[in-house]
Amino acid sequence: MNYNQLTETERYQIYAMKKAGRRQKEIAVELNRSTSTISRELSRNQGSELKKEQRKVLRQ
């Protein structure tokens, strides 16, 4: 099986869609990624671990 890392753009899209109230399943379908990938990304980068750029996207 071939695995690809999320791009920076995809990471921003995930956080923007989540902030807009989209469910993980909807985000996964939109980005053509598995729901587990979306779940791991959101879990991995919660709270104080969010990068400055990701926090900036969430504030918009």
PDB file of N, CA, C and O in Angstrom:
ATOM      1  N   MET A   1       0.841  -1.180   0.000  1.00  0.00           N
ATOM      2  CA  MET A   1       0.000   0.000   0.000  1.00  0.00           C
ATOM      3  C   MET A   1       0.885   1.242   0.000  1.00  0.00           C
ATOM      4  O   MET A   1       1.947   1.261   0.622  1.00  0.00           O
ATOM      5  N   ASN A   2       0.444   2.255  -0.690  1.00  0.00           N
ATOM      6  CA  ASN A   2       1.209   3.488  -0.832  1.00  0.00           C
ATOM      7  C   ASN A   2       0.646   4.566   0.092  1.00  0.00           C
ATOM      8  O   ASN A   2      -0.551   4.850   0.054  1.00  0.00           O
ATOM      9  N   TYR A   3       1.489   5.159   0.910  1.00  0.00           N
ATOM     10  CA  TYR A   3       1.052   6.194   1.852  1.00  0.00           C
ATOM     11  C   TYR A   3       1.664   7.534   1.475  1.00  0.00           C
ATOM     12  O   TYR A   3       2.833   7.612   1.096  1.00  0.00           O
ATOM     13  N   ASN A   4       0.868   8.579   1.581  1.00  0.00           N
ATOM     14  CA  ASN A   4       1.334   9.931   1.306  1.00  0.00           C
ATOM     15  C   ASN A   4       1.056  10.809   2.512  1.00  0.00           C
ATOM     16  O   ASN A   4      -0.014  10.734   3.117  1.00  0.00           O
ATOM     17  N   GLN A   5       2.019  11.632   2.851  1.00  0.00           N
ATOM     18  CA  GLN A   5       1.816  12.557   3.957  1.00  0.00           C
ATOM     19  C   GLN A   5       0.852  13.653   3.544  1.00  0.00           C
ATOM     20  O   GLN A   5       0.725  13.987   2.366  1.00  0.00           O
ATOM     21  N   LEU A   6       0.175  14.205   4.545  1.00  0.00           N
ATOM     22  CA  LEU A   6      -0.683  15.352   4.278  1.00  0.00           C
ATOM     23  C   LEU A   6       0.180  16.545   3.881  1.00  0.00           C
ATOM     24  O   LEU A   6       1.264  16.757   4.425  1.00  0.00           O
ATOM     25  N   THR A   7      -0.315  17.307   2.936  1.00  0.00           N
ATOM     26  CA  THR A   7       0.390  18.534   2.569  1.00  0.00           C
ATOM     27  C   THR A   7       0.026  19.637   3.555  1.00  0.00           C
ATOM     28  O   THR A   7      -0.941  19.518   4.308  1.00  0.00           O
ATOM     29  N   GLU A   8       0.794  20.687   3.542  1.00  0.00           N
ATOM     30  CA  GLU A   8       0.496  21.829   4.412  1.00  0.00           C
ATOM     31  C   GLU A   8      -0.886  22.396   4.086  1.00  0.00           C
ATOM     32  O   GLU A   8      -1.646  22.767   4.980  1.00  0.00           O
ATOM     33  N   THR A   9      -1.193  22.455   2.808  1.00  0.00           N
ATOM     34  CA  THR A   9      -2.498  22.962   2.376  1.00  0.00           C
ATOM     35  C   THR A   9      -3.627  22.084   2.909  1.00  0.00           C
ATOM     36  O   THR A   9      -4.648  22.595   3.371  1.00  0.00           O
ATOM     37  N   GLU A  10      -3.447  20.763   2.846  1.00  0.00           N
ATOM     38  CA  GLU A  10      -4.472  19.859   3.368  1.00  0.00           C
ATOM     39  C   GLU A  10      -4.654  20.054   4.863  1.00  0.00           C
ATOM     40  O   GLU A  10      -5.777  20.017   5.365  1.00  0.00           O
ATOM     41  N   ARG A  11      -3.557  20.262   5.575  1.00  0.00           N
ATOM     42  CA  ARG A  11      -3.652  20.485   7.015  1.00  0.00           C
ATOM     43  C   ARG A  11      -4.469  21.746   7.313  1.00  0.00           C
ATOM     44  O   ARG A  11      -5.317  21.739   8.206  1.00  0.00           O
ATOM     45  N   TYR A  12      -4.219  22.808   6.580  1.00  0.00           N
ATOM     46  CA  TYR A  12      -4.991  24.044   6.766  1.00  0.00           C
ATOM     47  C   TYR A  12      -6.462  23.806   6.440  1.00  0.00           C
ATOM     48  O   TYR A  12      -7.346  24.288   7.148  1.00  0.00           O
ATOM     49  N   GLN A  13      -6.718  23.065   5.372  1.00  0.00           N
ATOM     50  CA  GLN A  13      -8.098  22.786   4.985  1.00  0.00           C
ATOM     51  C   GLN A  13      -8.818  21.987   6.067  1.00  0.00           C
ATOM     52  O   GLN A  13      -9.981  22.253   6.370  1.00  0.00           O
ATOM     53  N   ILE A  14      -8.132  21.016   6.646  1.00  0.00           N
ATOM     54  CA  ILE A  14      -8.733  20.213   7.710  1.00  0.00           C
ATOM     55  C   ILE A  14      -9.164  21.107   8.864  1.00  0.00           C
ATOM     56  O   ILE A  14     -10.291  21.002   9.347  1.00  0.00           O
ATOM     57  N   TYR A  15      -8.273  21.982   9.306  1.00  0.00           N
ATOM     58  CA  TYR A  15      -8.601  22.847  10.447  1.00  0.00           C
ATOM     59  C   TYR A  15      -9.686  23.856  10.100  1.00  0.00           C
ATOM     60  O   TYR A  15     -10.538  24.159  10.935  1.00  0.00           O
ATOM     61  N   ALA A  16      -9.666  24.378   8.883  1.00  0.00           N
ATOM     62  CA  ALA A  16     -10.695  25.331   8.482  1.00  0.00           C
ATOM     63  C   ALA A  16     -12.064  24.656   8.401  1.00  0.00           C
ATOM     64  O   ALA A  16     -13.064  25.213   8.853  1.00  0.00           O
ATOM     65  N   MET A  17     -12.103  23.456   7.827  1.00  0.00           N
ATOM     66  CA  MET A  17     -13.375  22.740   7.721  1.00  0.00           C
ATOM     67  C   MET A  17     -13.890  22.321   9.092  1.00  0.00           C
ATOM     68  O   MET A  17     -15.092  22.384   9.352  1.00  0.00           O
ATOM     69  N   LYS A  18     -12.996  21.898   9.959  1.00  0.00           N
ATOM     70  CA  LYS A  18     -13.401  21.509  11.315  1.00  0.00           C
ATOM     71  C   LYS A  18     -13.970  22.711  12.056  1.00  0.00           C
ATOM     72  O   LYS A  18     -14.977  22.605  12.755  1.00  0.00           O
ATOM     73  N   LYS A  19     -13.315  23.848  11.895  1.00  0.00           N
ATOM     74  CA  LYS A  19     -13.801  25.068  12.542  1.00  0.00           C
ATOM     75  C   LYS A  19     -15.183  25.458  12.014  1.00  0.00           C
ATOM     76  O   LYS A  19     -16.007  26.012  12.742  1.00  0.00           O
ATOM     77  N   ALA A  20     -15.418  25.160  10.742  1.00  0.00           N
ATOM     78  CA  ALA A  20     -16.704  25.479  10.120  1.00  0.00           C
ATOM     79  C   ALA A  20     -17.792  24.481  10.509  1.00  0.00           C
ATOM     80  O   ALA A  20     -18.935  24.600  10.069  1.00  0.00           O
ATOM     81  N   GLY A  21     -17.430  23.489  11.342  1.00  0.00           N
ATOM     82  CA  GLY A  21     -18.427  22.557  11.836  1.00  0.00           C
ATOM     83  C   GLY A  21     -18.577  21.281  11.030  1.00  0.00           C
ATOM     84  O   GLY A  21     -19.493  20.496  11.274  1.00  0.00           O
ATOM     85  N   ARG A  22     -17.691  21.068  10.079  1.00  0.00           N
ATOM     86  CA  ARG A  22     -17.757  19.850   9.272  1.00  0.00           C
ATOM     87  C   ARG A  22     -17.326  18.644  10.087  1.00  0.00           C
ATOM     88  O   ARG A  22     -16.424  18.748  10.918  1.00  0.00           O
ATOM     89  N   ARG A  23     -17.956  17.508   9.860  1.00  0.00           N
ATOM     90  CA  ARG A  23     -17.592  16.260  10.536  1.00  0.00           C
ATOM     91  C   ARG A  23     -16.348  15.662   9.888  1.00  0.00           C
ATOM     92  O   ARG A  23     -16.034  15.952   8.734  1.00  0.00           O
ATOM     93  N   GLN A  24     -15.652  14.833  10.640  1.00  0.00           N
ATOM     94  CA  GLN A  24     -14.429  14.210  10.131  1.00  0.00           C
ATOM     95  C   GLN A  24     -14.688  13.419   8.854  1.00  0.00           C
ATOM     96  O   GLN A  24     -13.871  13.442   7.933  1.00  0.00           O
ATOM     97  N   LYS A  25     -15.806  12.728   8.793  1.00  0.00           N
ATOM     98  CA  LYS A  25     -16.158  11.945   7.604  1.00  0.00           C
ATOM     99  C   LYS A  25     -16.302  12.850   6.379  1.00  0.00           C
ATOM    100  O   LYS A  25     -15.831  12.509   5.293  1.00  0.00           O
ATOM    101  N   GLU A  26     -16.948  13.997   6.553  1.00  0.00           N
ATOM    102  CA  GLU A  26     -17.121  14.937   5.447  1.00  0.00           C
ATOM    103  C   GLU A  26     -15.779  15.486   4.977  1.00  0.00           C
ATOM    104  O   GLU A  26     -15.535  15.619   3.777  1.00  0.00           O
ATOM    105  N   ILE A  27     -14.921  15.799   5.925  1.00  0.00           N
ATOM    106  CA  ILE A  27     -13.587  16.312   5.590  1.00  0.00           C
ATOM    107  C   ILE A  27     -12.808  15.254   4.818  1.00  0.00           C
ATOM    108  O   ILE A  27     -12.154  15.558   3.821  1.00  0.00           O
ATOM    109  N   ALA A  28     -12.883  14.013   5.285  1.00  0.00           N
ATOM    110  CA  ALA A  28     -12.168  12.916   4.633  1.00  0.00           C
ATOM    111  C   ALA A  28     -12.623  12.742   3.183  1.00  0.00           C
ATOM    112  O   ALA A  28     -11.798  12.580   2.283  1.00  0.00           O
ATOM    113  N   VAL A  29     -13.924  12.775   2.965  1.00  0.00           N
ATOM    114  CA  VAL A  29     -14.455  12.626   1.609  1.00  0.00           C
ATOM    115  C   VAL A  29     -13.984  13.784   0.733  1.00  0.00           C
ATOM    116  O   VAL A  29     -13.547  13.572  -0.398  1.00  0.00           O
ATOM    117  N   GLU A  30     -14.072  14.991   1.247  1.00  0.00           N
ATOM    118  CA  GLU A  30     -13.671  16.190   0.500  1.00  0.00           C
ATOM    119  C   GLU A  30     -12.202  16.132   0.069  1.00  0.00           C
ATOM    120  O   GLU A  30     -11.855  16.523  -1.045  1.00  0.00           O
ATOM    121  N   LEU A  31     -11.344  15.634   0.974  1.00  0.00           N
ATOM    122  CA  LEU A  31      -9.906  15.598   0.687  1.00  0.00           C
ATOM    123  C   LEU A  31      -9.442  14.258   0.124  1.00  0.00           C
ATOM    124  O   LEU A  31      -8.254  14.065  -0.136  1.00  0.00           O
ATOM    125  N   ASN A  32     -10.384  13.333  -0.062  1.00  0.00           N
ATOM    126  CA  ASN A  32     -10.053  12.004  -0.555  1.00  0.00           C
ATOM    127  C   ASN A  32      -9.006  11.320   0.329  1.00  0.00           C
ATOM    128  O   ASN A  32      -8.029  10.750  -0.156  1.00  0.00           O
ATOM    129  N   ARG A  33      -9.244  11.395   1.635  1.00  0.00           N
ATOM    130  CA  ARG A  33      -8.382  10.774   2.652  1.00  0.00           C
ATOM    131  C   ARG A  33      -9.242   9.902   3.544  1.00  0.00           C
ATOM    132  O   ARG A  33     -10.465  10.041   3.563  1.00  0.00           O
ATOM    133  N   SER A  34      -8.613   9.010   4.279  1.00  0.00           N
ATOM    134  CA  SER A  34      -9.381   8.163   5.196  1.00  0.00           C
ATOM    135  C   SER A  34      -9.790   8.962   6.428  1.00  0.00           C
ATOM    136  O   SER A  34      -9.138   9.937   6.801  1.00  0.00           O
ATOM    137  N   THR A  35     -10.877   8.530   7.048  1.00  0.00           N
ATOM    138  CA  THR A  35     -11.328   9.211   8.262  1.00  0.00           C
ATOM    139  C   THR A  35     -10.291   9.073   9.375  1.00  0.00           C
ATOM    140  O   THR A  35     -10.154   9.965  10.212  1.00  0.00           O
ATOM    141  N   SER A  36      -9.562   7.959   9.384  1.00  0.00           N
ATOM    142  CA  SER A  36      -8.535   7.782  10.425  1.00  0.00           C
ATOM    143  C   SER A  36      -7.394   8.780  10.242  1.00  0.00           C
ATOM    144  O   SER A  36      -6.813   9.235  11.227  1.00  0.00           O
ATOM    145  N   THR A  37      -7.069   9.124   9.008  1.00  0.00           N
ATOM    146  CA  THR A  37      -6.032  10.133   8.749  1.00  0.00           C
ATOM    147  C   THR A  37      -6.462  11.481   9.316  1.00  0.00           C
ATOM    148  O   THR A  37      -5.672  12.179   9.953  1.00  0.00           O
ATOM    149  N   ILE A  38      -7.714  11.836   9.079  1.00  0.00           N
ATOM    150  CA  ILE A  38      -8.241  13.111   9.576  1.00  0.00           C
ATOM    151  C   ILE A  38      -8.257  13.101  11.104  1.00  0.00           C
ATOM    152  O   ILE A  38      -7.854  14.075  11.740  1.00  0.00           O
ATOM    153  N   SER A  39      -8.719  12.008  11.682  1.00  0.00           N
ATOM    154  CA  SER A  39      -8.776  11.879  13.130  1.00  0.00           C
ATOM    155  C   SER A  39      -7.391  12.013  13.759  1.00  0.00           C
ATOM    156  O   SER A  39      -7.217  12.723  14.750  1.00  0.00           O
ATOM    157  N   ARG A  40      -6.415  11.330  13.178  1.00  0.00           N
ATOM    158  CA  ARG A  40      -5.047  11.404  13.716  1.00  0.00           C
ATOM    159  C   ARG A  40      -4.492  12.825  13.610  1.00  0.00           C
ATOM    160  O   ARG A  40      -3.837  13.310  14.532  1.00  0.00           O
ATOM    161  N   GLU A  41      -4.755  13.479  12.498  1.00  0.00           N
ATOM    162  CA  GLU A  41      -4.255  14.848  12.325  1.00  0.00           C
ATOM    163  C   GLU A  41      -4.854  15.776  13.372  1.00  0.00           C
ATOM    164  O   GLU A  41      -4.142  16.589  13.961  1.00  0.00           O
ATOM    165  N   LEU A  42      -6.138  15.663  13.603  1.00  0.00           N
ATOM    166  CA  LEU A  42      -6.784  16.527  14.584  1.00  0.00           C
ATOM    167  C   LEU A  42      -6.311  16.207  16.004  1.00  0.00           C
ATOM    168  O   LEU A  42      -6.131  17.113  16.817  1.00  0.00           O
ATOM    169  N   SER A  43      -6.115  14.943  16.297  1.00  0.00           N
ATOM    170  CA  SER A  43      -5.635  14.540  17.627  1.00  0.00           C
ATOM    171  C   SER A  43      -4.195  14.963  17.855  1.00  0.00           C
ATOM    172  O   SER A  43      -3.833  15.414  18.942  1.00  0.00           O
ATOM    173  N   ARG A  44      -3.389  14.817  16.838  1.00  0.00           N
ATOM    174  CA  ARG A  44      -1.959  15.091  16.940  1.00  0.00           C
ATOM    175  C   ARG A  44      -1.671  16.575  17.169  1.00  0.00           C
ATOM    176  O   ARG A  44      -0.685  16.925  17.818  1.00  0.00           O
ATOM    177  N   ASN A  45      -2.506  17.420  16.652  1.00  0.00           N
ATOM    178  CA  ASN A  45      -2.211  18.850  16.674  1.00  0.00           C
ATOM    179  C   ASN A  45      -3.263  19.664  17.409  1.00  0.00           C
ATOM    180  O   ASN A  45      -3.717  20.695  16.912  1.00  0.00           O
ATOM    181  N   GLN A  46      -3.649  19.204  18.584  1.00  0.00           N
ATOM    182  CA  GLN A  46      -4.632  19.922  19.384  1.00  0.00           C
ATOM    183  C   GLN A  46      -3.979  20.921  20.326  1.00  0.00           C
ATOM    184  O   GLN A  46      -2.781  20.862  20.603  1.00  0.00           O
ATOM    185  N   GLY A  47      -4.800  21.831  20.803  1.00  0.00           N
ATOM    186  CA  GLY A  47      -4.411  22.744  21.880  1.00  0.00           C
ATOM    187  C   GLY A  47      -3.138  23.510  21.631  1.00  0.00           C
ATOM    188  O   GLY A  47      -2.961  24.106  20.569  1.00  0.00           O
ATOM    189  N   SER A  48      -2.247  23.497  22.608  1.00  0.00           N
ATOM    190  CA  SER A  48      -1.044  24.319  22.546  1.00  0.00           C
ATOM    191  C   SER A  48      -0.049  23.834  21.506  1.00  0.00           C
ATOM    192  O   SER A  48       0.920  24.532  21.205  1.00  0.00           O
ATOM    193  N   GLU A  49      -0.272  22.656  20.955  1.00  0.00           N
ATOM    194  CA  GLU A  49       0.650  22.140  19.966  1.00  0.00           C
ATOM    195  C   GLU A  49       0.370  22.670  18.566  1.00  0.00           C
ATOM    196  O   GLU A  49       1.165  22.454  17.651  1.00  0.00           O
ATOM    197  N   LEU A  50      -0.746  23.357  18.392  1.00  0.00           N
ATOM    198  CA  LEU A  50      -1.036  23.896  17.075  1.00  0.00           C
ATOM    199  C   LEU A  50       0.047  24.886  16.655  1.00  0.00           C
ATOM    200  O   LEU A  50       0.500  25.722  17.438  1.00  0.00           O
ATOM    201  N   LYS A  51       0.432  24.762  15.429  1.00  0.00           N
ATOM    202  CA  LYS A  51       1.424  25.699  14.911  1.00  0.00           C
ATOM    203  C   LYS A  51       0.783  27.075  14.786  1.00  0.00           C
ATOM    204  O   LYS A  51      -0.437  27.198  14.683  1.00  0.00           O
ATOM    205  N   LYS A  52       1.605  28.083  14.795  1.00  0.00           N
ATOM    206  CA  LYS A  52       1.135  29.464  14.704  1.00  0.00           C
ATOM    207  C   LYS A  52       0.239  29.661  13.482  1.00  0.00           C
ATOM    208  O   LYS A  52      -0.796  30.321  13.576  1.00  0.00           O
ATOM    209  N   GLU A  53       0.624  29.101  12.347  1.00  0.00           N
ATOM    210  CA  GLU A  53      -0.145  29.270  11.118  1.00  0.00           C
ATOM    211  C   GLU A  53      -1.515  28.603  11.225  1.00  0.00           C
ATOM    212  O   GLU A  53      -2.508  29.131  10.726  1.00  0.00           O
ATOM    213  N   GLN A  54      -1.564  27.434  11.882  1.00  0.00           N
ATOM    214  CA  GLN A  54      -2.837  26.738  12.032  1.00  0.00           C
ATOM    215  C   GLN A  54      -3.770  27.516  12.951  1.00  0.00           C
ATOM    216  O   GLN A  54      -4.973  27.589  12.697  1.00  0.00           O
ATOM    217  N   ARG A  55      -3.228  28.095  14.011  1.00  0.00           N
ATOM    218  CA  ARG A  55      -4.058  28.916  14.898  1.00  0.00           C
ATOM    219  C   ARG A  55      -4.593  30.117  14.139  1.00  0.00           C
ATOM    220  O   ARG A  55      -5.735  30.526  14.347  1.00  0.00           O
ATOM    221  N   LYS A  56      -3.782  30.680  13.266  1.00  0.00           N
ATOM    222  CA  LYS A  56      -4.193  31.829  12.482  1.00  0.00           C
ATOM    223  C   LYS A  56      -5.368  31.463  11.571  1.00  0.00           C
ATOM    224  O   LYS A  56      -6.314  32.241  11.445  1.00  0.00           O
ATOM    225  N   VAL A  57      -5.319  30.300  10.944  1.00  0.00           N
ATOM    226  CA  VAL A  57      -6.396  29.842  10.088  1.00  0.00           C
ATOM    227  C   VAL A  57      -7.673  29.654  10.897  1.00  0.00           C
ATOM    228  O   VAL A  57      -8.758  30.017  10.443  1.00  0.00           O
ATOM    229  N   LEU A  58      -7.548  29.093  12.082  1.00  0.00           N
ATOM    230  CA  LEU A  58      -8.720  28.845  12.911  1.00  0.00           C
ATOM    231  C   LEU A  58      -9.397  30.137  13.366  1.00  0.00           C
ATOM    232  O   LEU A  58     -10.606  30.153  13.596  1.00  0.00           O
ATOM    233  N   ARG A  59      -8.633  31.211  13.497  1.00  0.00           N
ATOM    234  CA  ARG A  59      -9.207  32.489  13.948  1.00  0.00           C
ATOM    235  C   ARG A  59      -9.975  33.193  12.843  1.00  0.00           C
ATOM    236  O   ARG A  59     -10.778  34.079  13.137  1.00  0.00           O
ATOM    237  N   GLN A  60      -9.764  32.841  11.609  1.00  0.00           N
ATOM    238  CA  GLN A  60     -10.404  33.551  10.489  1.00  0.00           C
ATOM    239  C   GLN A  60     -11.877  33.274  10.416  1.00  0.00           C
ATOM    240  O   GLN A  60     -12.560  33.793   9.533  1.00  0.00           O
TER     241      GLN A  60
END
